[in-house]
Structure formats: structure tokens, C-alpha cells
Amino acid sequence: MQTLAPQSAVKVILREHQQLSMVITGMQRFVKLLGAGVDAPGPVMLRSMLFYISEYPEQLHHPKEERYLFARLRHRANDLDKTIDELEKQHAEGKARVQSIEHALTRYELAGESALAVLREMVDEYAVFSANHKRLEEEVILPAARQWLTEVDWNELNEAFGANRDPFAGVKAEADLGRLFAMIVRATLQP
């Protein structure tokens, strides 16, 4: 069933994983700066990172993985059902973790230094969680997709992942999220 169809969807998925990893690294750097006694960006920077995760991976990337990639693999490779079940469960858990980090950030803003350790721990745990999730997709799901999906499947995946995304009724969300991502990267690279 190996196909020679272009797999641009894989490139998009890998790029989006890399972008998410960069944002999470920025989150970790941010909470470390808060505890280091140096000038750190305001909490709005971490809120921007959390907003990016809520709007891009959680609202666009993960639903497309489930609808287009996972569904086709379930149909073609039944031995992946447990892995796909776990990944879908992790998608829901990731959303809940981001919301918990948002709450921990609010507690930090209200309580100050005494709430920092919990915030830092939650961000670090989310980083490990996300890295493990990404690894499972990249080391198990994507190789299985390359093996089992047909040319028709790839055409649908390429169209879905390559399409302009617009979940906000007429707002060019991808461009806005691209600008937000660039702002986050610039801020996290500054000393």
C-alpha cells in the first residue's frame, strides 16, 4: 500500500510540532526567569503562549489529526487502535493541562512568589507530557501512515493540513497566529 503521493501533510504536522515545542520551551524559560530575580516579560507573555496553544494546536492541529489522520489509520491498521485511543485521550488531557496552567498563572498574579513553584512545576510537567505525545505521533503514527495510507488518503490529508484555516468567521486566523508565534519566538530569544 506504500504510495508515492506527496506527503506535505507530514511536513505540516512536523512543522507544527516543532512550533509547539518552541512555544513550550519559551514557557519554561519564562517561568525560570520569574524565579531568577531578573527582569522578566510580564505575565501577558505567558498568557500569549497559552493562547497560542489553545487556538492553534488545540483548535486546529489536534482536531485535524483526529479527523483525517487517526480516522484513516483506524480504518487501515487496526493494530493502532490502542495507540490512537491514547493519543486522543492525550489531546483532551493537553487541553485540560493548558487550562490548569492558565489558572496557576492567575494564582501567581494574585499571590505572587508563593504560587510560582506550582506554576513552574505545571509548565515543566506539560513540557514532558507534550514531548512524549509528539514522540508517539512521530515515531509510531507517522511511520504507520506512510506504510498504510493510500494516495486518496494522502490527497485528503494534504488538502486538510495545507488548507487555509479560518475558525473565526472571516478572520485570517493562521496569519494572526503566525504573527503571535513570531512575537513569542522573538521574546523568548531575548536575553
C-alpha positions as CSV (number, residue, x, y, z in Angstrom):
1,M,0.0,0.0,0.0
2,Q,3.0,2.3,0.0
3,T,2.3,5.4,-2.0
4,L,4.4,7.9,-3.9
5,A,1.9,10.7,-3.3
6,P,3.5,13.8,-1.9
7,Q,3.1,13.8,1.8
8,S,3.0,17.5,2.5
9,A,0.6,16.8,5.5
10,V,3.5,15.1,7.3
11,K,5.7,18.2,6.7
12,V,3.0,20.4,8.1
13,I,2.4,18.2,11.1
14,L,6.2,18.1,11.9
15,R,6.5,21.9,11.5
16,E,3.5,22.4,13.8
17,H,5.1,20.0,16.4
18,Q,8.3,22.0,16.2
19,Q,6.5,25.3,16.6
20,L,4.6,24.0,19.7
21,S,7.9,22.7,21.1
22,M,9.4,26.2,20.7
23,V,6.5,27.8,22.5
24,I,6.7,25.3,25.3
25,T,10.4,26.0,25.6
26,G,9.5,29.7,25.8
27,M,7.1,28.9,28.6
28,Q,9.7,27.1,30.6
29,R,12.2,29.9,30.1
30,F,9.6,32.4,31.2
31,V,8.8,30.7,34.5
32,K,12.5,30.2,35.2
33,L,13.1,34.0,34.6
34,L,10.3,34.7,37.1
35,G,12.1,32.9,39.8
36,A,15.6,34.1,38.9
37,G,15.0,37.6,40.3
38,V,15.8,39.2,36.9
39,D,13.6,41.4,34.7
40,A,11.1,39.0,33.0
41,P,8.5,39.8,30.5
42,G,5.1,40.5,32.0
43,P,2.6,37.7,32.5
44,V,0.9,38.7,29.3
45,M,3.8,36.9,27.5
46,L,2.9,33.5,29.1
47,R,-0.8,34.2,28.5
48,S,0.1,34.8,24.8
49,M,1.9,31.4,24.7
50,L,-1.1,29.7,26.3
51,F,-3.4,31.4,23.9
52,Y,-1.3,30.2,21.0
53,I,-1.5,26.7,22.3
54,S,-5.3,26.9,22.9
55,E,-6.0,28.3,19.5
56,Y,-3.5,26.5,17.2
57,P,-2.7,23.0,18.4
58,E,-5.9,22.5,20.4
59,Q,-8.4,24.0,18.0
60,L,-6.7,23.3,14.6
61,H,-3.9,20.8,14.7
62,H,-5.3,18.1,17.0
63,P,-8.8,18.0,15.5
64,K,-7.3,17.6,12.1
65,E,-5.1,14.8,13.3
66,E,-8.1,13.0,14.8
67,R,-10.4,13.6,11.8
68,Y,-8.1,12.9,9.0
69,L,-5.0,11.0,10.1
70,F,-6.2,8.9,13.0
71,A,-9.5,8.0,11.4
72,R,-7.9,6.7,8.3
73,L,-5.3,4.7,10.2
74,R,-8.1,3.1,12.3
75,H,-9.7,2.0,9.1
76,R,-6.4,0.7,7.6
77,A,-4.4,-0.6,10.5
78,N,-6.4,-2.0,13.4
79,D,-3.3,-2.7,15.5
80,L,-3.0,1.0,16.1
81,D,-6.4,1.4,17.8
82,K,-5.0,1.4,21.4
83,T,-2.3,3.9,20.4
84,I,-4.8,6.2,18.7
85,D,-7.1,5.9,21.7
86,E,-4.2,7.0,23.9
87,L,-3.3,9.9,21.6
88,E,-6.9,11.1,21.5
89,K,-7.1,10.9,25.3
90,Q,-3.9,12.9,25.5
91,H,-5.4,15.6,23.2
92,A,-8.2,16.1,25.7
93,E,-5.7,16.0,28.6
94,G,-3.5,18.5,27.0
95,K,-6.4,20.9,26.7
96,A,-7.1,20.5,30.4
97,R,-3.4,21.0,31.3
98,V,-3.3,24.3,29.4
99,Q,-6.4,25.5,31.3
100,S,-4.8,24.4,34.6
101,I,-1.6,26.4,33.7
102,E,-3.8,29.4,32.9
103,H,-5.3,29.1,36.4
104,A,-1.9,28.7,38.0
105,L,-0.7,31.8,36.2
106,T,-3.7,33.8,37.6
107,R,-2.9,32.5,41.1
108,Y,0.7,33.7,40.6
109,E,-0.5,37.1,39.5
110,L,-2.7,37.3,42.6
111,A,-0.5,35.7,45.2
112,G,3.0,36.4,43.9
113,E,6.1,34.4,44.7
114,S,4.3,31.8,46.8
115,A,2.4,30.5,43.8
116,L,5.5,30.3,41.5
117,A,6.6,26.8,42.3
118,V,3.3,25.3,41.4
119,L,3.2,27.3,38.1
120,R,6.8,26.2,37.2
121,E,6.0,22.6,38.0
122,M,2.9,22.6,35.9
123,V,4.8,24.1,32.9
124,D,7.6,21.6,33.3
125,E,5.1,18.7,33.5
126,Y,3.3,20.0,30.4
127,A,6.6,20.1,28.5
128,V,7.3,16.4,29.3
129,F,3.7,15.5,28.5
130,S,3.9,17.3,25.2
131,A,7.3,15.8,24.2
132,N,6.0,12.3,24.9
133,H,2.9,12.9,22.9
134,K,4.8,14.3,20.0
135,R,7.3,11.4,20.1
136,L,4.4,8.8,20.0
137,E,2.9,10.6,16.9
138,E,6.2,10.9,15.1
139,E,7.7,7.5,15.9
140,V,4.5,5.4,15.6
141,I,1.7,7.2,13.8
142,L,3.5,8.9,11.0
143,P,5.6,5.8,10.0
144,A,2.3,3.8,10.1
145,A,0.7,6.4,7.9
146,R,3.5,6.2,5.4
147,Q,3.0,2.4,5.3
148,W,-0.8,2.1,5.3
149,L,-2.4,5.2,3.8
150,T,-3.4,5.3,0.1
151,E,-2.9,8.0,-2.4
152,V,-6.5,9.1,-1.9
153,D,-5.9,9.3,1.8
154,W,-2.8,11.4,1.3
155,N,-4.6,13.7,-1.0
156,E,-7.3,14.3,1.6
157,L,-4.7,14.8,4.4
158,N,-2.6,17.1,2.2
159,E,-5.6,19.2,1.4
160,A,-6.8,19.3,5.1
161,F,-3.4,20.2,6.6
162,G,-2.4,22.5,3.7
163,A,-5.7,24.4,3.6
164,N,-6.1,28.0,4.8
165,R,-7.6,27.7,8.2
166,D,-10.3,30.1,9.3
167,P,-12.1,29.0,12.5
168,F,-13.1,32.6,13.5
169,A,-15.7,33.5,10.9
170,G,-13.8,35.5,8.4
171,V,-10.7,36.3,10.4
172,K,-7.5,35.0,8.9
173,A,-6.5,33.1,12.0
174,E,-3.5,31.4,10.6
175,A,-1.9,34.8,9.7
176,D,-2.7,36.1,13.2
177,L,-1.4,33.0,14.9
178,G,1.7,33.3,12.7
179,R,2.3,36.8,14.0
180,L,1.7,35.7,17.5
181,F,4.2,32.8,17.1
182,A,6.8,35.2,15.7
183,M,6.3,37.6,18.7
184,I,6.6,34.7,21.1
185,V,9.8,33.5,19.5
186,R,11.4,37.0,19.5
187,A,10.5,37.4,23.2
188,T,11.9,34.0,24.2
189,L,15.2,34.6,22.4
190,Q,15.8,38.0,24.0
191,P,18.3,37.9,27.0
